[in-house]
């Protein structure tokens, strides 16, 4: 019977050490996952994109306002497309009705 008890103790000891190893691994993986999550949150919080650069935002707003104002004042002042210019120079061909294949204007 003593031989049976020693095997039983050995198996129980092995099982407990495996269980302790699994618990330690789970704790380590949980710690690493939390650390990674915190790092990702800090990275996202630090990135503000274009809104983080006030000078760029202001310049873009002024540019959009100017473009909108310029088009509203003289809608015909838009630049011709490159294909229209090529047709006028003779380097490209218009459709049969003399319209531009790119923008549809008559050239």
Phi, psi and omega in degrees: 000331180294326179294322177294323179291324180292322176294320179296316178296320180295316180293317178297317178298317178297317179297317179294321179292324176294318178298317178298320178297317179296317179298318179296317179297318179297318179297316180296315180294322177296317178299315181294323179294318178295320180296318179294320180296317179296320180296319179294320178295320178296320180295317179292322180292328181282339182267115180248358178069214182296327182297340180285345181248095186298323181295320179293318179299315179297316180297319179294317179298317178296320180295314179297319180296318180295315180297317179296318180294318181294321179288323180293324181288312184221088183295337180278359184275004179295148180289148177288157180283163182298323181295321176300316179297319179294322178296317180294328179278348180090009181270350180220165183245144176272171174291175182300331180267019180061029176259152181285131179291341182274308186248346177089357178288157174278130183250000000 
